[in-house]
Amino acid sequence: MTHPQFRHVPLSRRRFFTSSASGIGALALAGLLKDDRLLGADSLNPLASKAPHFAARAKSCICIFLEGGPSQMDLFDPKPKLNELSGQKLPESFTKNVRFAFIQKEGAVVMGCPRKFQKYGQSGMDFSDLLPHIATCADDICMIRSMKTDAFNHHPGQLLMNTGSTMFGRPTLGSWLTYGLGSDSANLPGYVVLNSGRGTSGGTSNWSSGFLPTTYSGVLFRNQGEPVLNLNNPAGLSDAMQRKSLDAIRDLNSMKHSQVGDGEIQSRISAYELAFRMQSAAPELLDLSGESKSTLAAYGVDRPEPSSGGRGGGKGVFHSFSANCLLARRLVERGVRFINLFHASWDHHSELDKELKFNCQMVDQPIAALLKDLKQRGLLDSTLVIWMSEFGRTPLGENRAGFKAVSGRDHHPFAFTLWAAGGGLKRGYIHGQTDDIGWNIVENPVHVHDFNATLLHLFGFDHEKLTYRFQGRDYRLTDVHGNVVTKLLA
């Protein structure tokens, strides 16, 4: 817009002191950001690349979140003692002050594990027979068997794992990283979310930017149709017409920003511009026709799908999860900082044996293919790949009232397994140990805050210094807790 009446905005006292685009406010903001080493090369672009506190080991992250709590003693942490004690009650000291989601303490007994375990690689890492493909990557994996959390129900557990707090409104891992580092992708969001299955109980709170500017929220890409809703132009609107419309909207938003200094207006301007660039970049990203047949086969994109998978199934879930793993690699290649892959659900209160087999058959091949693909392309060293969930499963069988048989496990926050690969972590390394039945940690406990502090360290950040002031307080991902677990670092 070029008419003078749209260009002239009176310089009010409020505007002079509060505008973050010019004047004293801009100088103060620039000084603060410079001190925190968060001022990018292009201060008008909130996703411009920024320097971390120190040299980073990782540049991008693929976080695979398997909602519900995969059973660690059926996948990664073999416990032969479970079969010896199967059907027996635990001493009262184990359960006296423990709060369960559904288990009835009075009649609860140990539930054995039918899985067969084998050691893989030079590291001798244990995997069950449900994960034969991921097992072949043992020497690239850093396995943490001693994770613990403070939450025993799903939504609070997902919030704590993803945001460092059980409270709503906090920024997620991906938001903190894109806030701290920006993005190397000019035409795609810095933080992308890919979903398959029925959806997590935490929903969008698992990829929200919380009190950070919305620029740093995860952008959900759909599995079919438009990658993002309303991304394509409506019929009759040419690119030239759209460009003129966006220029006009940008000018109006810039005028409002100069008046009130609201950072969310700058986020809105950036979102419009990014959406315009995404109109060509997103369809190209999702077009897998250029991938070789061998690559598509390795990820299992077109493999046959079992007819029923219980709570983790649904039409096309094998294809969507495989495609999401392949898309994650393509997003890393295009400079996207953080990619979330969500699948639900692994909440096996019953039918554990049947449904865990289905879920593992779905994720095992494509996750292994992702690790190997990144490695052979030279990307695994700089890409952190994480397998995580909100907690694990209890050694006790779930005897919930109304269940005809005990065939599943309840939530277990005291000891569970998480693994990661690449990004500066030790390879072929097992950290921590649980007791003979997997009830408690007996060696090297790692709290959620410790893991998040370590993750930020891999990306070049002191977790105590990557902060954001909100409502008079400096917040951080690890709240007032957390220690970097140096034993995990390569």
Buried (B, 14 or more C-beta within 10 A) or exposed (E): EEEEEEEEEEEEEEBEEBBBBEBEBBEEBEEEBEEBBBBBEEBEBBBBBBBBBEEBBBBBBBBBBBBBBBBBBBBBBBBEBBEEBBEEBBEEEBBEEBEBBBBEBEEBBBBBBEBEBEEBBEBEBBBBBBBBBBBBBBBBBBBBBBBBBBBBBBBBBBBBBBBBBBEEEBBBBBBBBBBBBBBBBEBBBBBBBBBBBBBBBBEEBBBBBBBBBBBBBBBBBEBEEBBBEEBBEEEEEEEEEBEEEBEEBBBBBBBBBBBEBBBEBBBBBBBBEBBBEBBEBBEEBBEBEEBEEEBBBBBBBEBEBEEEBBBBBBEEBBBBBBBBBBBBBBBBBBBBBBBBBBBBBBBBBBBBBEBBBBBBBBBBBBBBBBBBBBBEEEBBBBBBBBBBBBBBBBBBBBBBEEBEEBBBBBBBBBBBBBBBBBBBBBBBBBBBBBBEBBBEBEEBBBBBBBBBBBBBBBBBBBBEBBBBEBEEEEBBBBBEBBEBBEEBBE
